[in-house]
Amino acid sequence: MMMMMKYCSTSTLLFLLLFPSIPFPRNAVVVVDARVVRKARLTLVSFATVWEEDGGWVSRGCDSGAVVGDKEKVVALSSSWFDKGRRCNKYVRITGGDSGRTVTARVVGECDASLGCDGDVIDASRAVWMGLKVGSRDWGRRRLYVSWYDA
């Protein structure tokens, strides 16, 4: 898979972060000051319980079997972004929602491609959605496009 890279100014990066709904090619990245900014689709997942292997979310590689509360700002990254656990317990900054707000969340797992998770998805807790100021009626009901980078 070929990845498009675009180098831009800091003001262009700010524009992309403030307006994440502006489309650009899937899996495209923008590089500014050695920071790689990616586009993603945010999905709502309950991290309050650890589900079983037969169809639910399971913490893969980060504190396997640990229960994480929905009040914590946590995410699971798509397999390619999870990078075989390289981002475990590290933080990412996510910008999006109608307000263009940014939140910092801890990576606690993988949204596994072998279980049907697309390559541009971030599973996020309710606390992340709340931090982005997305109305609770829209949680998980609409596609929310965001920009994210390693914190």
Contact map, one row per residue, 1 for C-alpha under 8 A:
1110000000000000000000000000000000000000000000000000000000000000000000000000000000000000000000000000000000000000000000000000000000000000000000000000000
1111000000000000000000000000000000000000000000000000000000000000000000000000000000000000000000000000000000000000000000000000000000000000000000000000000
1111100000000000000000000011100000000000000000000000000000000000000000000000000000000000000000000000000000000000000000000000000000000000000000000000000
0111110000000000000000001011100000000000000000000000000000000000000000000000000000000000000000000000000000000000000000000000000000000000000000000000000
0011111000000000000000000001111000000000000000000000000000000000000000000000000000000000000000000000000000000000000000000000000000000000000000000000000
0001111100000000000000000000111000000000000000000000000000000000000000000000000000000000000000000000000000000000000000000000000000000000000000000000000
0000111110000000000000000000011100000000000000000000000000000000000000000000000000000000000000000000000000000000000000000000000000000000000000000000000
0000011111011000000000000000011100000000000000000000000000000000000000000000000000000000000000000000000000000000000000000000000000000000000000000000000
0000001111111000000000000000000100000000000000000000000000000000000000000000000000000000000000000000000000000000000000000000000000000000000000000000000
0000000111111100000000000000000110000000000000000000000000000000000000000000000000000000000000000000000000000000000000000000000000000000000000000000000
0000000011111110000000000000000000000000000000000000000000000000000000000000000000000000000000000000000000000000000000000000000000000000000000000000000
0000000111111111000000000000000000000000000000000000000000000000000000000000000000000000000000000000000000000000000000000000000000000000000000000000000
0000000111111111100000000000010100000000000000000000000000000000000000000000000000000000000000000000000000000000000000000000000000000000000000000000000
0000000001111111110000000000000000000000000000000000000000000000000000000000000000000000000000000000000000000000000000000000000000000000000000000000000
0000000000111111111000000000000000000000000000000000000000000000000000000000000000000000000000000000000000000000000000000000000000000000000000000000000
0000000000011111111101000000000000000000000000000000000000000000000000000000000000000000000000000000000000000000000000000000000000000000000000000010000
0000000000001111111100000000000000000000000000000000000000000000000000000000000000000000000000110001000000000000000000000000000000000000000000000110000
0000000000000111111100000000000000000000000000000000000000000000000000000000000000000000000000110001100000000000000000000000000000000000000000000000000
0000000000000011111111000000000000000000000000000000000000000000000000000000000000000000000000010001000000000000000000000000000000000000000000000000000
0000000000000001111111100000000000000010000000000000000000000000000000000000000000000000000000110001000000000000000000000000000000000000000000001110000
0000000000000000001111100000000000000000000000000000000000000000000000000000000000000000000000010000000000000000000000000000000000000000000000011100000
0000000000000001001111110000000000000000000000000000000000000000000000000000000000000000000000000000000000000000000000000000000000000000000000000000000
0000000000000000000111111000000000000000000000000000000000000000000000000000000000000000000000000000000000000000000000000000000000000000000000000000000
0000000000000000000001111101000000000000000000000000000000000000000000000000000000000000000000000000000000000000000000000000000000000000000000000000000
0001000000000000000000111111000000000000000000000000000000000000000000000000000000000000000000000000000000000000000000000000000000000000000000000000000
0000000000000000000000011111000000000010000000000000000000000000000000000000000000000000000000000000000000000000000000010000000000000000000000000000000
0011000000000000000000001111100000000110000000000000000000000000000000000000000000000000000000000000000000000000000000110000000000000000000000000000000
0011100000000000000000011111110000000110000000000000000000000000000000000000000000000000000000000000000000000000000000000000000000000000000000000000000
0011110000000000000000000011111000011110000000000000000000000000000000000000000000000000000000000000000000000000000000000000000000000000000000000000000
0000111100001000000000000001111100011100000000000000000000000000000000000000000000000000000000000000000000000000000000000000000000000000000000000000000
0000111100000000000000000000111111111000000000000000000000000000000000000000000000000000000000000000000000000000000000000000000000000000000000000000000
0000001111001000000000000000011111111000000000000000000000000000000000000000000000000000000000000000000000000000000000000000000000000000000000000000000
0000000001000000000000000000001111100000000000000000000000000000000000000000000000000000000000000000000000000000000000000000000000000000000000000000000
0000000000000000000000000000001111110000000000000000000000000000000000000000000000000000000000000000000000000000000000000000000000000000000000000000000
0000000000000000000000000000001111111000000000000000000000000000000000000000000000000000000000000000000000000000000000000000000000000000000000000000110
0000000000000000000000000000111101111100000000000000000000000000000000000000000000000000000000000000000000000000000000000000000000000000000000000000110
0000000000000000000000000000111100111110000000000000000000000000000000000000000000000000000000000000000000000000000000000000000000000000000000000011100
0000000000000000000000000011110000011111000000000000000000000000000000000000000000000000000000000000000000000000000000000000000000000000000000000011100
0000000000000000000100000111100000001111100000000000000000000000000000000000000000000000000000000000000000000000000000010000000000000000000000001111000
0000000000000000000000000000000000000111110000000000000000000000000000000000000000000000000000000000000000000000000000011100000000000000000000001111000
0000000000000000000000000000000000000011111000000000000000000000000000000000000000000000000000000000000000000000000000011100000000000000000000111100000
0000000000000000000000000000000000000001111100000000000000000000000000000000000000000000000000000000000000000000000000001111000000000000000000111100000
0000000000000000000000000000000000000000111110000000000000000000000000000000000000000000000000000000000000000000000000001111000000000000000100110000000
0000000000000000000000000000000000000000011111000000000000000000000000000000000000000000000000000000000000000000000000000011110010000000001100000000000
0000000000000000000000000000000000000000001111100000000000000000000000000000000000000000000000000000000000000000000000000011110000000000000000000000000
0000000000000000000000000000000000000000000111111000000000000000000001000000000000000000000000000000000000000000000000000001110000000000000000000000000
0000000000000000000000000000000000000000000011111100000010000000001111000000000000000000000000000000000000000000000000000000100000000000000000000000000
0000000000000000000000000000000000000000000001111100000000000000001111000000000000000000000000000000000000000000000000000000000000000000000000000000000
0000000000000000000000000000000000000000000001111110000000000000001110000000000000000000000000000000000000000000000000000000000000000000000000000000000
0000000000000000000000000000000000000000000000111111000011100000111000000000000000000000000000000000000000000000000000000000000000000000000000000000000
0000000000000000000000000000000000000000000000001111101111000000000000000000000000000000000000000000000000000000000000000000000000000000000000000000000
0000000000000000000000000000000000000000000000000111111111000000000000000000000000000000000000000000000000000000000000000000000000000000000000000000000
0000000000000000000000000000000000000000000000000011111111000000000000000000000000000000000000000000000000000000000000000000000000000000000000000000000
0000000000000000000000000000000000000000000000000001111100000000000000000000000000000000000000000000000000000000000000000000000000000000000000000000000
0000000000000000000000000000000000000000000000000011111110000000000000000000000000000000000000000000000000000000001000000000000000000000000000000000000
0000000000000000000000000000000000000000000000000011111111000000000000000000000000000000000000000000000000000000000000000000000000000000000000000000000
0000000000000000000000000000000000000000000000100111101111100000000000000000000000000000000000000000000000000010000000000000000000000000000000000000000
0000000000000000000000000000000000000000000000000111100111110001100000000000000000000000000000000000000000001100000000000000000000000000000000000000000
0000000000000000000000000000000000000000000000000100000011111111110000000000000000000000000000000000000000011100000000000000000000000000000000000000000
0000000000000000000000000000000000000000000000000000000001111111000000000000000000000000000000000000000000001100000000000000000000000000000000000000000
0000000000000000000000000000000000000000000000000000000000111111000000000000000000011001000000000000000000001100000000000000000000000000000000000000000
0000000000000000000000000000000000000000000000000000000000111111000000000000000000001001100000000000000000011000000000000000000000000000000000000000000
0000000000000000000000000000000000000000000000000000000000111111110000000000000000000000000000000000000000010000000000000000000000000000000000000000000
0000000000000000000000000000000000000000000000000000000001111111110000000000000000000000000000000000000000000000000000000000000000000000000000000000000
0000000000000000000000000000000000000000000000000100000001100011111000000000000000000000000000000000000000000000000000000000000000000000000000000000000
0000000000000000000000000000000000000000000000000100000000100011111100000000000000000000000000000000000000000000000000000000000000000000000000000000000
0000000000000000000000000000000000000000000000111100000000000000111110000000000000000000000000000000000000000000000000000000000000000000000000000000000
0000000000000000000000000000000000000000000000111000000000000000011111010000000000000000000000000000000000000000000000000000000000000000000000000000000
0000000000000000000000000000000000000000000000111000000000000000001111110000000000000000000000000000000000000000000000000000000000000000000000000000000
0000000000000000000000000000000000000000000001110000000000000000000111111000000000000000000000000000000000000000000000000000111000000000000000000000000
0000000000000000000000000000000000000000000000000000000000000000000011111000000000000000000000000000000000000000000000000000111000000000000000000000000
0000000000000000000000000000000000000000000000000000000000000000000111111100000000000000000000000000000000000000000000000000101100000000000000000000000
0000000000000000000000000000000000000000000000000000000000000000000001111110000000000000000000000000000111000000000000000001111100000000000000000000000
0000000000000000000000000000000000000000000000000000000000000000000000011111000000000000000000000000000011110000000000000001101100000000000000000000000
0000000000000000000000000000000000000000000000000000000000000000000000001111100000000000000000000000000011111000000000000111100000000000000000000000000
0000000000000000000000000000000000000000000000000000000000000000000000000111110001000000000000000000000000111110000000000111000000000000000000000000000
0000000000000000000000000000000000000000000000000000000000000000000000000011111111000000000000000000000000101110000000001110000000000000000000000000000
0000000000000000000000000000000000000000000000000000000000000000000000000001111111000000000000000000000000000111100011111100000000000000000000000000000
0000000000000000000000000000000000000000000000000000000000000000000000000000111111110000000000000000000000000111100000100000000000000000000000000000000
0000000000000000000000000000000000000000000000000000000000000000000000000000111111110000000000000000000000000000000000100000000000000000000000000000000
0000000000000000000000000000000000000000000000000000000000000000000000000000111111100010000000000000000000000000000000000000000000000000000000000000000
0000000000000000000000000000000000000000000000000000000000000000000000000001111111111111000000000000000000001100000000000000000000000000000000000000000
0000000000000000000000000000000000000000000000000000000000000000000000000000001111111110000000000000000000000000000000000000000000000000000000000000000
0000000000000000000000000000000000000000000000000000000000001000000000000000001101111100000000000000000000000000000000000000000000000000000000000000000
0000000000000000000000000000000000000000000000000000000000001100000000000000000001111111000000000000000000001000000000000000000000000000000000000000000
0000000000000000000000000000000000000000000000000000000000000000000000000000000001111111000000000000000000000000000000000000000000000000000000000000000
0000000000000000000000000000000000000000000000000000000000000000000000000000000011101111111000000000000000100000000000000000000000000000000000000000000
0000000000000000000000000000000000000000000000000000000000001100000000000000000001001111110000000000000000111000000000000000000000000000000000000000000
0000000000000000000000000000000000000000000000000000000000000100000000000000000000000011111000000000000001110000000000000000000000000000000000000000000
0000000000000000000000000000000000000000000000000000000000000000000000000000000000000011111100000000000001100000000000000000000000000000000000000000001
0000000000000000000000000000000000000000000000000000000000000000000000000000000000000010111110000000000111100000000000000000000000000000000000000000011
0000000000000000000000000000000000000000000000000000000000000000000000000000000000000000011111000000000111100000000000000000000000000000000000000001111
0000000000000000000000000000000000000000000000000000000000000000000000000000000000000000001111100000011110000000000000000000000000000000000000000001111
0000000000000000000000000000000000000000000000000000000000000000000000000000000000000000000111110000011110000000000000000000000000000000000000000111100
0000000000000000110100000000000000000000000000000000000000000000000000000000000000000000000011111001111000000000000000000000000000010000000000000111000
0000000000000000111110000000000000000000000000000000000000000000000000000000000000000000000001111111110000000000000000000000000000010000000000011110000
0000000000000000000000000000000000000000000000000000000000000000000000000000000000000000000000111111100000000000000000000000000000011100000000011100000
0000000000000000000000000000000000000000000000000000000000000000000000000000000000000000000000011111000000000000000000000000000000011100000000000000000
0000000000000000000000000000000000000000000000000000000000000000000000000000000000000000000000011111100000000000000000000000000000011100000000000000000
0000000000000000111100000000000000000000000000000000000000000000000000000000000000000000000000111111110000000000000000000000000000010000000000000000000
0000000000000000010000000000000000000000000000000000000000000000000000000000000000000000000000111011111000000000000000000000000000111000000000000000000
0000000000000000000000000000000000000000000000000000000000000000000000000000000000000000000011110001111100000000000000000000000000110000000000000000000
0000000000000000000000000000000000000000000000000000000000000000000000000000000000000000000011100000111110000000000000000000000100110000000000000000000
0000000000000000000000000000000000000000000000000000000000000000000000001000000000000000001111000000011111000000000000000000000000000000000000000000001
0000000000000000000000000000000000000000000000000000000000000000000000001110000000000000001111000000001111100000000000000000000100000000000000000000000
0000000000000000000000000000000000000000000000000000000000000000000000001110000000000000111100000000000111110000000000000000000000000000000000000000000
0000000000000000000000000000000000000000000000000000000000000000000000000111100000000011111100000000000011111000000000000000000000000000000000000000000
0000000000000000000000000000000000000000000000000000000000100110000000000111000000000001100000000000000001111100000000000000000000000000000000000000000
0000000000000000000000000000000000000000000000000000000001111100000000000011100001001001000000000000000000111110000000000000000000000000000000000000000
0000000000000000000000000000000000000000000000000000000001111000000000000001111001000000000000000000000000011111000000000000000000000000000000000000000
0000000000000000000000000000000000000000000000000000000010000000000000000001111000000000000000000000000000001111100010001110000000000000000000000000000
0000000000000000000000000000000000000000000000000000000000000000000000000000011000000000000000000000000000000111111110000000000000000000000000000000000
0000000000000000000000000000000000000000000000000000000000000000000000000000011000000000000000000000000000000011111111100000000000000000000000000000000
0000000000000000000000000000000000000000000000000000000000000000000000000000000000000000000000000000000000000001111110000000000000000000000000000000000
0000000000000000000000000000000000000000000000000000001000000000000000000000000000000000000000000000000000000001111110000000000000000000000000000000000
0000000000000000000000000000000000000000000000000000000000000000000000000000000000000000000000000000000000000001111111000000000000000000000000000000000
0000000000000000000000000000000000000000000000000000000000000000000000000000010000000000000000000000000000000011111111101000000000000000000000000000000
0000000000000000000000000000000000000000000000000000000000000000000000000000010000000000000000000000000000000000100111111000000000000000000000000000000
0000000000000000000000000010000000000000000000000000000000000000000000000000011100000000000000000000000000000000100011111000000000000000000000000000000
0000000000000000000000000110000000000011100000000000000000000000000000000000010000000000000000000000000000000000000001111100000000000000000000000000000
0000000000000000000000000000000000000001111000000000000000000000000000000000110000000000000000000000000000000010000011111110000000000000000000000000000
0000000000000000000000000000000000000001111000000000000000000000000000000011110000000000000000000000000000000010000000011111000000000000000000000000000
0000000000000000000000000000000000000000011110000000000000000000000000000011100000000000000000000000000000000010000000001111100000000000000000000000000
0000000000000000000000000000000000000000011111000000000000000000000000001111000000000000000000000000000000000000000000000111111110000000000000000000000
0000000000000000000000000000000000000000000111100000000000000000000001111110000000000000000000000000000000000000000000000011111110000000000000000000000
0000000000000000000000000000000000000000000111000000000000000000000001101000000000000000000000000000000000000000000000000001111111000000001000000000000
0000000000000000000000000000000000000000000000000000000000000000000001111100000000000000000000000000000000000000000000000001111111100000000000000000000
0000000000000000000000000000000000000000000000000000000000000000000000011100000000000000000000000000001010000000000000000001111111110000000000000000000
0000000000000000000000000000000000000000000100000000000000000000000000000000000000000000000000000000000000000000000000000001111111111100001000000000000
0000000000000000000000000000000000000000000000000000000000000000000000000000000000000000000000000000000000000000000000000000011111111111000000000000000
0000000000000000000000000000000000000000000000000000000000000000000000000000000000000000000000000000111000000000000000000000001111111100000000000000000
0000000000000000000000000000000000000000000000000000000000000000000000000000000000000000000000111111111000000000000000000000000111111100000000000000000
0000000000000000000000000000000000000000000000000000000000000000000000000000000000000000000000001110100000000000000000000000000011111110000000000000000
0000000000000000000000000000000000000000000000000000000000000000000000000000000000000000000000001110000000000000000000000000000011111111011000000000000
0000000000000000000000000000000000000000000000000000000000000000000000000000000000000000000000000000000000000000000000000000000001001111111000000000000
0000000000000000000000000000000000000000000000000000000000000000000000000000000000000000000000000000000000000000000000000000000001000111111000000000000
0000000000000000000000000000000000000000000000000000000000000000000000000000000000000000000000000000000000000000000000000000000000000011111010000000000
0000000000000000000000000000000000000000000000000000000000000000000000000000000000000000000000000000000000000000000000000000000000000111111111000000000
0000000000000000000000000000000000000000000100000000000000000000000000000000000000000000000000000000000000000000000000000000010010000111111111000000000
0000000000000000000000000000000000000000001100000000000000000000000000000000000000000000000000000000000000000000000000000000000000000000011111100000000
0000000000000000000000000000000000000000000000000000000000000000000000000000000000000000000000000000000000000000000000000000000000000000111111100000000
0000000000000000000000000000000000000000000000000000000000000000000000000000000000000000000000000000000000000000000000000000000000000000011111110000000
0000000000000000000000000000000000000000111000000000000000000000000000000000000000000000000000000000000000000000000000000000000000000000000111111000000
0000000000000000000010000000000000000000111000000000000000000000000000000000000000000000000000011000000000000000000000000000000000000000000001111100000
0000000000000000000110000000000000000011110000000000000000000000000000000000000000000000000000011000000000000000000000000000000000000000000000111110000
0000000000000000100110000000000000000011110000000000000000000000000000000000000000000000000001111000000000000000000000000000000000000000000000011111000
0000000000000001100100000000000000001111000000000000000000000000000000000000000000000000000001110000000000000000000000000000000000000000000000001111100
0000000000000000000000000000000000001111000000000000000000000000000000000000000000000000000111100000000000000000000000000000000000000000000000000111110
0000000000000000000000000000000000111100000000000000000000000000000000000000000000000000000111000000000000000000000000000000000000000000000000000011111
0000000000000000000000000000000000110000000000000000000000000000000000000000000000000000001110000000000000000000000000000000000000000000000000000001111
0000000000000000000000000000000000000000000000000000000000000000000000000000000000000000011110000000000100000000000000000000000000000000000000000000111
